Amino acid sequence: MDLELTGRRAVVTGGSRGIGLAVGRALAAEGVDVALAARTKDVLERAAADVARASGRNVIGVPADTGDDASVATMVGLVVAQLGGVDILVNAAATPATGAPFTDEDLEGEVNVKVRGYLRCARAVAPLMVESGWGRIVNIAGLAARQTGNLVGTVRNVAVVALTKNLADELGPRGVNVTVVHPGMTRTERTPEALAAMAQARGTTVDELERALESGVAIGRLVTAEEVAAVVAFLASPKSVALNGDAVVAGGGARGSIHY
């Protein structure tokens, strides 16, 4: 399928690693010029160079803290100056949820980055998309939105869903579709470290933990960041026009759950 993305311009926050980097790769492979945004400059620059080499597209790294208004404004200004505009925004900048005990400051920090940060970025690029009459905003949330057990993860992801629907209703009539993707436990470069920490906290082995996690997934294994990125690439394309304000789950299927 031709996703009709050649020549589009995208910003991917949280783009230096994990799902964000996989999304940047997927979009560049479809002919998109990509700005990867993240806080760590050296990691970001290496990631952008790798994606550019692999795709042959114009891929830039733009340091940014999505928890800060001025930083987001500066980031978008640099992207417009170097790429000429923004057609696609993928919000993926967030701290990985650990399920560890949290403080009020932790909750406020998570909401500032993953909820207000997503809104900051959307507000910064939406006028550009509305002016051109077309755009896509894809917000990466997570299956914690549908589960208990991690208050911070649940609160921030439910808030992202609400944010998505409100933006979709506002921007949809003006050519800009907004969707939210819920990854489940996803294999990234951080997975071995995360599984080791989880196994230690639960008093089990990594192999036993991994088998338990996979048993709850309908396809029988954890999905990869690249597989989540393929879903995001479709949502970022003109082909996804029938989806607006909708939540798309990219976790391999949760056993026993029916959502309708």
C-alpha positions as CSV (number, residue, x, y, z in Angstrom):
1,M,0.0,0.0,0.0
2,D,1.3,3.5,-0.9
3,L,0.7,5.5,2.2
4,E,1.1,8.8,0.2
5,L,3.6,10.2,2.6
6,T,6.5,11.1,0.3
7,G,7.6,14.7,0.8
8,R,5.6,15.1,4.1
9,R,7.4,16.6,7.1
10,A,7.2,15.2,10.6
11,V,8.1,15.9,14.1
12,V,8.6,12.9,16.4
13,T,9.1,13.8,20.1
14,G,10.9,11.2,22.2
15,G,12.6,10.4,19.0
16,S,16.1,9.4,20.2
17,R,15.1,5.9,21.2
18,G,12.4,3.3,21.8
19,I,9.0,3.7,20.0
20,G,9.8,7.3,19.0
21,L,12.9,6.3,17.2
22,A,11.2,3.4,15.5
23,V,8.4,5.8,14.3
24,G,11.0,8.1,12.9
25,R,12.6,5.2,11.0
26,A,9.2,4.1,9.7
27,L,8.2,7.5,8.5
28,A,11.5,8.2,6.9
29,A,11.3,4.8,5.1
30,E,8.0,6.0,3.7
31,G,9.6,9.2,2.2
32,V,9.0,11.6,5.1
33,D,11.5,14.2,6.1
34,V,11.8,13.9,9.9
35,A,12.7,16.0,12.9
36,L,13.6,13.8,15.9
37,A,13.2,15.8,19.1
38,A,14.5,14.7,22.5
39,R,16.5,16.1,25.5
40,T,19.8,14.3,25.2
41,K,21.7,16.0,22.3
42,D,24.4,13.4,21.6
43,V,22.1,10.4,21.6
44,L,19.7,12.4,19.4
45,E,22.3,13.4,16.9
46,R,23.4,9.8,16.5
47,A,19.9,8.6,16.0
48,A,19.1,11.3,13.4
49,A,22.3,10.4,11.5
50,D,21.5,6.7,11.5
51,V,17.9,7.3,10.2
52,A,19.1,9.6,7.5
53,R,21.7,7.1,6.3
54,A,19.2,4.3,6.2
55,S,16.5,6.2,4.4
56,G,18.2,8.9,2.3
57,R,15.7,11.5,3.7
58,N,16.4,14.8,5.4
59,V,16.4,13.7,9.1
60,I,17.4,16.2,11.7
61,G,17.8,16.1,15.5
62,V,16.4,19.0,17.5
63,P,17.1,19.1,21.2
64,A,13.9,20.0,23.1
65,D,12.2,19.6,26.5
66,T,8.5,19.1,25.9
67,G,7.9,20.0,29.5
68,D,8.8,23.6,28.8
69,D,6.8,26.1,26.7
70,A,9.8,28.1,25.4
71,S,11.7,24.9,24.4
72,V,8.8,23.6,22.4
73,A,8.3,26.9,20.6
74,T,12.1,27.1,19.8
75,M,12.0,23.4,18.6
76,V,9.1,24.0,16.2
77,G,10.7,27.2,14.9
78,L,13.9,25.3,14.1
79,V,12.0,22.5,12.3
80,V,10.0,25.0,10.2
81,A,13.3,26.8,9.3
82,Q,15.0,23.5,8.3
83,L,12.2,21.4,6.8
84,G,9.8,24.2,5.6
85,G,6.8,23.2,7.7
86,V,5.2,20.4,9.8
87,D,2.5,18.0,8.4
88,I,2.8,15.3,11.0
89,L,3.3,15.3,14.8
90,V,3.9,12.1,16.7
91,N,4.0,12.8,20.5
92,A,6.0,10.0,22.1
93,A,8.1,11.9,24.7
94,A,7.5,10.4,28.2
95,T,9.3,8.7,31.1
96,P,8.8,4.9,31.0
97,A,6.3,3.8,33.6
98,T,7.9,1.6,36.3
99,G,5.1,1.0,38.8
100,A,7.5,2.2,41.6
101,P,6.1,4.2,44.5
102,F,5.5,7.8,43.5
103,T,5.2,11.2,45.1
104,D,2.9,14.1,44.3
105,E,5.9,15.7,42.5
106,D,6.3,12.6,40.3
107,L,2.6,12.8,39.3
108,E,2.9,16.5,38.5
109,G,6.1,15.9,36.5
110,E,4.5,13.1,34.4
111,V,1.4,15.1,33.7
112,N,3.5,18.1,32.6
113,V,5.6,16.1,30.2
114,K,3.1,13.5,28.8
115,V,-0.1,15.5,28.9
116,R,0.7,19.2,28.9
117,G,3.8,18.4,26.8
118,Y,1.7,16.7,24.2
119,L,-0.7,19.7,24.2
120,R,2.2,22.1,24.0
121,C,3.5,20.4,20.8
122,A,0.0,20.1,19.3
123,R,-0.7,23.8,19.9
124,A,2.6,24.7,18.3
125,V,2.1,22.8,15.1
126,A,-1.7,22.9,14.6
127,P,-1.8,26.4,13.1
128,L,0.7,25.2,10.4
129,M,-1.4,22.2,9.6
130,V,-4.7,24.2,9.6
131,E,-3.1,26.7,7.3
132,S,-2.1,24.0,4.8
133,G,-5.5,22.2,5.2
134,W,-4.0,18.9,6.2
135,G,-2.2,17.3,9.1
136,R,-1.9,14.3,11.4
137,I,-1.3,14.2,15.1
138,V,-0.6,10.8,16.7
139,N,-0.4,10.6,20.5
140,I,1.4,7.6,22.1
141,A,-0.4,6.7,25.3
142,G,-0.4,3.1,26.7
143,L,-2.6,0.3,27.9
144,A,-2.3,1.6,31.5
145,A,-5.2,3.7,30.4
146,R,-7.4,0.6,30.6
147,Q,-5.8,-1.0,33.7
148,T,-5.3,-0.4,37.4
149,G,-2.2,-1.0,39.4
150,N,-0.1,2.0,38.3
151,L,-1.9,5.3,39.3
152,V,0.6,7.5,37.5
153,G,0.4,5.5,34.3
154,T,-3.3,5.3,34.3
155,V,-3.9,9.0,35.0
156,R,-1.5,10.2,32.4
157,N,-2.7,7.9,29.7
158,V,-6.4,8.5,30.3
159,A,-5.7,12.2,30.1
160,V,-3.9,11.7,26.8
161,V,-7.0,10.0,25.4
162,A,-9.2,12.8,26.6
163,L,-6.8,15.4,25.1
164,T,-6.8,13.5,21.8
165,K,-10.6,13.4,21.4
166,N,-11.0,17.1,22.2
167,L,-8.3,18.0,19.7
168,A,-9.9,15.7,17.1
169,D,-13.3,17.3,17.4
170,E,-11.7,20.8,17.1
171,L,-9.3,20.2,14.3
172,G,-11.0,17.4,12.3
173,P,-13.2,19.8,10.3
174,R,-10.1,21.7,9.3
175,G,-8.3,18.8,7.8
176,V,-6.3,17.6,10.8
177,N,-6.9,14.2,12.3
178,V,-5.8,13.3,15.8
179,T,-5.5,9.8,17.1
180,V,-4.1,8.0,20.1
181,V,-2.1,4.7,20.1
182,H,-2.0,2.4,23.1
183,P,1.1,0.2,23.0
184,G,1.3,-2.7,25.5
185,M,4.6,-4.0,26.8
186,T,6.8,-3.4,23.8
187,R,10.3,-4.7,23.0
188,T,12.8,-1.9,22.6
189,E,16.4,-1.5,23.4
190,R,15.4,-0.8,27.0
191,T,13.5,-4.1,27.4
192,P,16.2,-6.3,28.9
193,E,16.9,-3.7,31.6
194,A,13.2,-3.2,32.3
195,L,12.5,-6.9,32.6
196,A,15.5,-7.4,34.9
197,A,14.2,-4.7,37.2
198,M,10.6,-6.1,37.2
199,A,11.8,-9.6,37.8
200,Q,13.9,-8.5,40.8
201,A,11.0,-6.5,42.2
202,R,8.6,-9.5,41.9
203,G,11.1,-12.1,43.2
204,T,11.2,-14.1,40.0
205,T,13.5,-14.8,37.0
206,V,13.5,-12.8,33.8
207,D,12.5,-16.0,31.8
208,E,9.5,-16.6,34.1
209,L,8.4,-13.0,34.0
210,E,8.7,-12.9,30.2
211,R,6.6,-16.1,29.9
212,A,3.9,-14.6,32.2
213,L,3.8,-11.4,30.2
214,E,3.6,-13.2,26.8
215,S,0.8,-15.4,28.1
216,G,-1.4,-12.4,28.4
217,V,-0.9,-11.4,24.8
218,A,-3.2,-13.0,22.1
219,I,-0.4,-13.3,19.6
220,G,1.7,-15.1,22.2
221,R,4.6,-12.7,22.3
222,L,5.5,-9.1,23.0
223,V,5.2,-6.8,20.0
224,T,8.3,-4.8,18.9
225,A,8.8,-1.1,18.6
226,E,8.9,-1.5,14.8
227,E,5.5,-3.1,14.8
228,V,4.0,-0.3,16.8
229,A,5.7,2.2,14.4
230,A,4.0,0.5,11.4
231,V,0.6,1.3,13.0
232,V,1.7,4.9,13.6
233,A,2.9,5.3,10.1
234,F,-0.5,4.4,8.8
235,L,-2.2,6.8,11.2
236,A,0.1,9.5,10.0
237,S,-0.9,9.0,6.4
238,P,-3.8,10.3,4.3
239,K,-5.1,6.7,4.2
240,S,-6.2,7.0,7.9
241,V,-8.8,9.7,7.3
242,A,-11.6,7.5,8.6
243,L,-10.0,7.5,12.1
244,N,-10.3,10.7,14.1
245,G,-10.3,10.9,17.9
246,D,-10.0,7.2,18.1
247,A,-7.8,5.0,20.2
248,V,-5.9,2.2,18.4
249,V,-4.4,-0.6,20.5
250,A,-1.0,-1.9,19.3
251,G,-0.2,-4.5,21.9
252,G,-0.8,-7.8,20.2
253,G,-4.2,-8.2,21.8
254,A,-5.1,-8.4,25.5
255,R,-6.5,-11.8,26.3
256,G,-10.0,-11.9,27.9
257,S,-10.8,-8.2,27.3
258,I,-13.7,-7.0,25.1
259,H,-13.8,-3.3,24.2
260,Y,-16.7,-2.1,22.0
